Amino acid sequence: MPGYDLLGVFVGSEGTFGIATKATLKLTRVAQGIKTLLAEFMTVTDASRSVSAIIAAGILPAALEMIDQATIQAIENSIFAGGFPTDVAALLIIEVDG
């Protein structure tokens, strides 16, 4: 869910931080469609530059996650293997909506 984590702001491991007395909300339409892409990169630098290029192009993805080689290996060697390619240096998971 987009926006601030209000529960995390007001309630933490140490108890209540504050009390909300007013909230301003903005209603948005439900996205007509959602697409998720997986992009493979031979270097982490190339993946990082792609993130910058996406943002510079004015595209605001719903999610944009980078996974490096060590994390890919850890995922694929676990019981939660996702079928990610293991012969790349980095992956970008890009989710766009609208």
Sequence and secondary structure as in RCSB ss.txt:
>XXXX:A:sequence
MPGYDLLGVFVGSEGTFGIATKATLKLTRVAQGIKTLLAEFMTVTDASRSVSAIIAAGILPAALEMIDQATIQAI
ENSIFAGGFPTDVAALLIIEVDG
>XXXX:A:secstr
  S  HHHHHEETTEE               S EEEEEEEESSHHHHHHHHHHHHHTT   SEEEEEEHHHHHHH
HTSTT     SSSSEEEEEEEE 
